[in-house]
Amino acid sequence: MLDMSRGKPSAQQLALANDMLTILGPNDCVTENLTDARNYGGLDGIMEMKRIFGQMLNTPAESVVVGDNSSLTMMYHMIAACMFDGDEAWAKQGERVKFLCPAPGYDRHFAICQKFGIEMLPVPLNDDGPDMDIVEQIISRDAKIKGMWCVPVYSNPTGIVYSDEVCGRIAALQPAARDFRLFWDNAYCVHNFAEDRPQPFDILRLATNPDMPVLFTSFSKISFAGAAVAALAASEANRSKYLNHIKIMTVGCDKLNQLRHARYFNNLDGVLNHMQKMAAIVRPKFEATLDILSGLEDIADWTRPKGGYFISFNAKPGLAVKIVAECKRQGVIMTEAGATFPYGNDPLDKNIRIAPTYPSLDELTQAMKIFSRVARQESQKIVTRGLCT
């Protein structure tokens, strides 16, 4: 089986950071503020990593909380804190919580909402970001809408970048809910393989309500997917809400791993230099994928991202489930059709997320040739049925 179901780094990508495994010696475990990284404490993380994350997110280091390997975990706990902590917690307000979900989007965002019983309202995702006419209209009149997911740079799965105009309109939102939270997932803010890197929009500073945005990112696709560091950046009120929630379950994250990352990458330039090496591995895979897809221009459309981890493919309506199922029968596992929409329900059954990074280039080429052939055959069946009726 050729597995293209998730956006996993390849072994070649992971090997780029192998030197980080030995960067700390037994007498080299003290942070710049003289904290012993081997010990308890430091719930909000070490300053060395706060600075790097602040540079990545274009936000002050003081606004950053550093966690363990997964930003998804931090998102989960932030939503849990909003749902259940405090006298005005969402779950205590007596009405079902709703979230706006630009789609196609990230299936794990949607899974968090389902876990907490949050009703998801799909919003069209355009080439420059969410359809803000719809967002502004809905959000201003329904106080049960407590949040919105956003992946502003190299969105998952489309790879689009929110325009400054769209980001400005998001920053200026006037939700009916006073406790509305914007979950700003900047997971791919340095994952570019073109020459120009989009500068992260300073949503934390420019938001009309500084308590509205909560930013997230991680090193999960920069260093080691299972042993990275993650961060959120937010107002003092939101940082306190998050830290008060997690202090019940931990007295501190893995500061040794934070220190390893800080010593290895040092600053934003170190991160960007590393990502240039990453791009040299990833770029040819995207180019090969797009080259093979070019033969399908008469029956489908797809995105051509300049960074991130995915390509969003749109078949003819009604074909996505059939294409994914037939690819699996022929040995290629894709992300489940419908996964890019809330509740797994793509209303047109046409969107498929392609993840080119994990297979070798030869395996990817083989897999994409199978995918292309299957997409062509399934599309042809529609034509044949139409001629027979």
C-alpha positions as CSV (number, residue, x, y, z in Angstrom):
1,M,0.0,0.0,0.0
2,L,1.2,3.5,-0.8
3,D,-0.1,5.7,2.1
4,M,-0.9,9.3,1.3
5,S,-3.6,9.7,3.9
6,R,-1.8,12.2,6.2
7,G,0.6,15.1,5.9
8,K,3.5,13.3,7.5
9,P,7.1,14.4,7.0
10,S,9.3,11.9,5.2
11,A,12.3,10.2,6.9
12,Q,14.5,12.4,4.8
13,Q,12.9,15.5,6.2
14,L,13.1,14.2,9.8
15,A,16.8,13.4,9.3
16,L,17.6,17.1,8.8
17,A,17.3,17.8,12.5
18,N,19.1,14.7,13.8
19,D,22.0,16.7,15.2
20,M,19.5,18.2,17.7
21,L,19.4,14.9,19.5
22,T,22.9,15.3,20.8
23,I,23.1,19.1,21.2
24,L,22.7,19.0,25.0
25,G,25.3,17.5,27.2
26,P,24.8,16.5,30.9
27,N,26.2,19.8,32.1
28,D,24.4,22.0,29.6
29,C,20.8,21.9,30.9
30,V,20.4,25.4,32.3
31,T,18.4,28.1,30.6
32,E,19.4,31.8,30.2
33,N,17.5,32.7,33.3
34,L,19.3,30.0,35.3
35,T,16.4,27.5,35.3
36,D,17.4,23.8,35.4
37,A,15.6,22.4,32.4
38,R,15.6,18.9,34.0
39,N,13.4,20.0,36.9
40,Y,9.7,20.8,37.5
41,G,8.2,24.3,36.8
42,G,8.1,26.8,34.1
43,L,4.5,26.1,33.0
44,D,4.6,28.7,30.3
45,G,7.9,27.6,28.8
46,I,11.5,28.9,28.5
47,M,12.2,32.4,27.2
48,E,14.6,31.2,24.5
49,M,11.7,29.4,22.7
50,K,9.2,32.2,23.4
51,R,11.5,34.5,21.4
52,I,11.7,32.1,18.4
53,F,8.0,31.5,18.4
54,G,7.3,35.2,18.7
55,Q,9.5,35.8,15.6
56,M,7.8,33.1,13.7
57,L,4.3,34.4,14.5
58,N,5.2,38.1,14.3
59,T,4.2,38.7,17.9
60,P,5.9,39.7,21.1
61,A,7.7,36.9,23.0
62,E,5.9,37.9,26.2
63,S,2.6,36.8,24.6
64,V,3.8,33.3,24.0
65,V,3.2,30.1,26.0
66,V,5.4,27.2,25.0
67,G,4.0,23.6,25.2
68,D,5.0,20.1,24.2
69,N,5.0,18.6,20.8
70,S,1.5,19.3,19.5
71,S,-0.3,22.6,18.9
72,L,-3.4,20.5,18.4
73,T,-3.2,19.5,22.1
74,M,-3.0,23.2,23.0
75,M,-6.0,24.0,20.8
76,Y,-7.9,21.2,22.5
77,H,-7.1,22.4,26.0
78,M,-7.9,26.1,25.1
79,I,-11.3,25.1,23.8
80,A,-11.8,23.0,27.0
81,A,-10.9,26.0,29.1
82,C,-13.4,28.2,27.2
83,M,-16.1,25.5,27.4
84,F,-15.9,24.6,31.1
85,D,-13.7,27.0,33.2
86,G,-15.2,30.0,35.0
87,D,-18.6,31.3,35.8
88,E,-19.2,32.4,32.2
89,A,-17.9,29.2,30.5
90,W,-19.6,28.5,27.2
91,A,-21.1,25.2,28.4
92,K,-22.7,27.0,31.3
93,Q,-24.6,29.5,29.2
94,G,-27.5,27.1,28.5
95,E,-27.3,27.1,24.7
96,R,-25.4,25.0,22.2
97,V,-22.1,26.5,21.2
98,K,-21.4,27.1,17.5
99,F,-18.2,27.6,15.5
100,L,-17.6,28.9,12.0
101,C,-15.6,26.5,10.0
102,P,-14.1,27.7,6.6
103,A,-14.2,24.7,4.3
104,P,-12.5,22.8,2.9
105,G,-10.5,22.8,6.1
106,Y,-8.6,20.7,8.6
107,D,-10.4,17.5,9.8
108,R,-8.8,17.6,13.2
109,H,-10.2,21.0,13.9
110,F,-13.6,19.6,13.1
111,A,-12.9,16.6,15.3
112,I,-12.3,18.8,18.3
113,C,-15.6,20.6,17.8
114,Q,-17.4,17.2,17.5
115,K,-15.7,16.0,20.7
116,F,-17.1,19.0,22.7
117,G,-20.5,18.9,21.0
118,I,-19.9,22.2,19.2
119,E,-22.2,22.8,16.2
120,M,-20.1,23.5,13.1
121,L,-21.3,26.1,10.5
122,P,-19.4,25.7,7.2
123,V,-18.2,28.9,5.5
124,P,-16.9,29.0,1.9
125,L,-13.1,29.3,1.6
126,N,-12.1,31.5,-1.3
127,D,-8.7,32.0,-2.9
128,D,-8.0,34.8,-0.5
129,G,-9.5,33.4,2.7
130,P,-13.0,32.8,4.2
131,D,-15.9,34.5,2.5
132,M,-16.0,37.5,4.8
133,D,-19.4,38.8,3.6
134,I,-20.9,35.6,5.0
135,V,-18.7,35.6,8.1
136,E,-19.5,39.2,9.0
137,Q,-23.3,38.7,8.4
138,I,-23.6,35.5,10.5
139,I,-21.3,36.5,13.3
140,S,-22.9,39.8,14.1
141,R,-26.3,38.4,14.7
142,D,-25.8,35.1,16.5
143,A,-24.3,35.2,20.0
144,K,-24.1,31.4,20.1
145,I,-21.3,31.6,17.6
146,K,-18.3,31.5,20.0
147,G,-15.4,30.8,17.6
148,M,-13.9,30.4,14.2
149,W,-11.1,28.3,12.9
150,C,-8.5,29.9,10.6
151,V,-5.4,28.5,8.9
152,P,-4.1,31.8,7.4
153,V,-0.8,30.8,5.8
154,Y,-0.9,27.8,3.4
155,S,-4.3,26.7,4.5
156,N,-5.0,23.0,5.1
157,P,-5.8,21.6,2.5
158,T,-6.0,24.3,-0.2
159,G,-2.6,25.9,0.4
160,I,-4.0,29.4,0.0
161,V,-2.8,32.4,1.9
162,Y,-5.3,34.8,3.5
163,S,-4.9,38.2,1.9
164,D,-4.2,41.3,4.1
165,E,-7.6,42.6,3.2
166,V,-9.3,39.4,4.5
167,C,-7.1,39.4,7.6
168,G,-7.9,43.0,8.3
169,R,-11.7,42.3,8.1
170,I,-11.2,39.3,10.5
171,A,-9.3,41.5,12.9
172,A,-12.1,44.1,12.8
173,L,-14.9,41.5,13.4
174,Q,-17.7,42.6,15.8
175,P,-19.2,39.3,17.0
176,A,-22.5,39.3,18.8
177,A,-20.8,37.0,21.4
178,R,-18.5,39.0,23.8
179,D,-16.6,35.8,24.5
180,F,-15.9,35.0,20.8
181,R,-12.5,33.4,20.2
182,L,-10.6,33.3,16.9
183,F,-8.5,30.1,16.7
184,W,-5.7,31.2,14.4
185,D,-3.7,28.1,13.5
186,N,-0.5,29.2,11.8
187,A,0.9,25.7,11.5
188,Y,2.6,26.4,8.2
189,C,3.8,30.0,8.7
190,V,7.4,29.0,7.7
191,H,6.6,26.1,5.3
192,N,7.2,27.8,2.0
193,F,9.0,26.4,-1.0
194,A,8.8,29.5,-3.1
195,E,11.4,32.3,-2.7
196,D,9.0,34.7,-1.1
197,R,7.7,33.9,2.4
198,P,4.3,35.4,3.4
199,Q,4.7,37.6,6.5
200,P,2.3,36.5,9.3
201,F,-0.5,39.0,9.8
202,D,-0.1,40.6,13.2
203,I,-3.6,39.6,14.3
204,L,-2.9,39.8,18.0
205,R,-1.9,43.5,17.8
206,L,-4.4,44.6,15.1
207,A,-7.6,42.8,16.4
208,T,-10.2,45.2,17.6
209,N,-10.7,43.0,20.6
210,P,-7.2,41.8,21.9
211,D,-9.0,38.9,23.7
212,M,-10.4,37.6,20.4
213,P,-7.4,35.9,18.7
214,V,-5.5,32.9,20.0
215,L,-2.5,32.0,17.8
216,F,-1.0,28.5,17.4
217,T,2.0,27.0,15.7
218,S,4.5,24.2,16.2
219,F,7.8,22.5,15.1
220,S,5.9,19.3,14.4
221,K,6.8,19.5,10.7
222,I,10.0,21.3,11.2
223,S,12.0,19.1,13.6
224,F,10.5,15.8,14.7
225,A,6.8,15.2,14.3
226,G,6.5,13.2,17.5
227,A,9.0,15.2,19.6
228,A,8.6,18.8,18.7
229,V,7.6,21.9,20.6
230,A,4.4,23.9,20.1
231,A,3.1,27.3,21.2
232,L,0.2,29.6,21.5
233,A,0.2,33.4,21.6
234,A,-2.6,35.4,23.2
235,S,-3.6,38.2,25.4
236,E,-2.9,38.1,29.1
237,A,-6.4,37.0,29.8
238,N,-6.3,34.1,27.4
239,R,-2.9,33.0,28.6
240,S,-4.2,33.0,32.1
241,K,-7.2,31.0,31.1
242,Y,-5.1,28.4,29.3
243,L,-2.5,28.1,32.1
244,N,-5.1,27.8,34.8
245,H,-6.6,25.0,32.9
246,I,-3.5,22.9,32.3
247,K,-1.9,23.5,35.7
248,I,-4.2,20.8,37.1
249,M,-2.7,18.2,34.8
250,T,1.0,19.2,34.8
251,V,3.6,21.2,36.6
252,G,5.6,21.9,33.5
253,C,6.2,20.8,29.9
254,D,9.4,19.2,28.6
255,K,11.9,22.1,29.0
256,L,14.8,19.9,27.9
257,N,13.2,19.5,24.5
258,Q,12.4,23.2,24.4
259,L,16.1,23.9,25.2
260,R,17.3,21.5,22.5
261,H,15.2,23.3,19.9
262,A,16.3,26.7,21.1
263,R,20.0,25.8,21.0
264,Y,19.7,24.1,17.6
265,F,17.6,26.8,15.8
266,N,18.7,29.8,17.9
267,N,16.5,32.3,16.1
268,L,14.2,32.9,13.1
269,D,17.1,32.9,10.7
270,G,18.1,29.4,11.9
271,V,14.5,28.2,11.4
272,L,14.3,29.7,7.9
273,N,17.7,28.2,6.9
274,H,16.5,24.8,8.0
275,M,13.2,25.3,6.1
276,Q,15.2,26.0,2.9
277,K,16.7,22.5,3.2
278,M,13.2,21.2,3.8
279,A,11.9,22.9,0.7
280,A,14.6,21.2,-1.4
281,I,13.1,17.9,-0.4
282,V,9.4,18.8,-0.6
283,R,9.3,21.1,-3.6
284,P,10.1,18.3,-6.2
285,K,7.3,16.2,-4.8
286,F,4.8,19.0,-5.3
287,E,6.1,19.7,-8.8
288,A,5.8,16.0,-9.7
289,T,2.3,15.8,-8.4
290,L,1.2,18.9,-10.2
291,D,2.9,17.7,-13.4
292,I,0.9,14.4,-13.3
293,L,-2.3,16.2,-12.5
294,S,-1.9,18.5,-15.5
295,G,-3.4,15.8,-17.7
296,L,-6.7,16.2,-15.9
297,E,-7.4,19.8,-16.6
298,D,-10.5,19.0,-18.7
299,I,-12.2,17.1,-15.8
300,A,-11.0,18.6,-12.6
301,D,-9.3,21.6,-10.9
302,W,-6.8,21.8,-8.0
303,T,-4.8,24.3,-6.1
304,R,-1.1,25.1,-6.8
305,P,0.3,26.1,-3.4
306,K,3.6,27.8,-2.8
307,G,4.0,26.2,0.6
308,G,2.4,24.0,3.2
309,Y,1.7,20.3,2.9
310,F,-1.3,19.7,0.7
311,I,-3.0,20.1,-2.6
312,S,-6.7,20.4,-2.8
313,F,-8.2,18.5,-5.7
314,N,-11.8,19.0,-6.9
315,A,-13.2,16.2,-9.1
316,K,-16.6,16.4,-10.8
317,P,-19.4,16.5,-8.2
318,G,-20.4,13.1,-6.9
319,L,-17.0,11.4,-7.6
320,A,-14.7,12.0,-4.6
321,V,-15.9,9.0,-2.6
322,K,-15.6,6.7,-5.6
323,I,-12.1,7.9,-6.6
324,V,-10.8,7.5,-3.1
325,A,-12.3,4.0,-2.7
326,E,-11.0,2.8,-6.1
327,C,-7.5,4.2,-5.3
328,K,-7.5,2.2,-2.1
329,R,-8.5,-0.9,-4.0
330,Q,-5.5,-0.4,-6.3
331,G,-3.1,0.2,-3.4
332,V,-3.1,3.9,-2.8
333,I,-4.6,5.2,0.5
334,M,-5.8,8.8,0.3
335,T,-7.4,11.0,3.0
336,E,-11.0,9.9,3.3
337,A,-13.3,11.8,1.0
338,G,-15.4,14.4,2.9
339,A,-12.8,14.8,5.7
340,T,-12.1,18.4,4.7
341,F,-15.7,19.4,5.6
342,P,-17.5,19.5,9.0
343,Y,-19.0,16.2,9.9
344,G,-17.2,14.5,7.0
345,N,-19.9,15.8,4.7
346,D,-18.7,17.4,1.5
347,P,-22.1,18.5,0.0
348,L,-20.8,18.1,-3.6
349,D,-18.7,15.0,-2.9
350,K,-15.9,16.4,-5.0
351,N,-13.0,17.5,-2.7
352,I,-9.9,15.3,-2.1
353,R,-6.9,16.2,-0.1
354,I,-3.6,15.2,-1.7
355,A,-0.6,14.9,0.7
356,P,2.7,14.5,-1.3
357,T,5.3,14.7,1.4
358,Y,5.6,11.2,3.0
359,P,6.3,8.8,0.1
360,S,9.6,8.8,-1.8
361,L,9.5,10.6,-5.1
362,D,9.3,7.2,-7.0
363,E,6.5,6.0,-4.8
364,L,4.7,9.3,-5.1
365,T,4.9,9.2,-8.9
366,Q,3.5,5.7,-8.9
367,A,0.7,6.7,-6.6
368,M,-0.3,9.8,-8.5
369,K,-0.3,8.0,-11.8
370,I,-2.8,5.6,-10.3
371,F,-4.8,8.5,-8.8
372,S,-4.9,10.3,-12.2
373,R,-6.0,7.1,-14.0
374,V,-8.7,6.4,-11.5
375,A,-10.0,10.1,-11.7
376,R,-10.1,9.9,-15.5
377,Q,-12.0,6.5,-15.4
378,E,-14.6,7.6,-12.9
379,S,-15.2,10.8,-14.8
380,Q,-15.6,8.9,-18.0
381,K,-18.2,6.7,-16.4
382,I,-20.4,9.8,-16.0
383,V,-20.0,10.6,-19.6
384,T,-20.9,7.1,-20.6
385,R,-23.9,7.0,-18.4
386,G,-25.1,10.3,-19.8
387,L,-24.8,9.0,-23.4
388,C,-26.8,5.9,-22.4
389,T,-29.8,7.7,-20.9
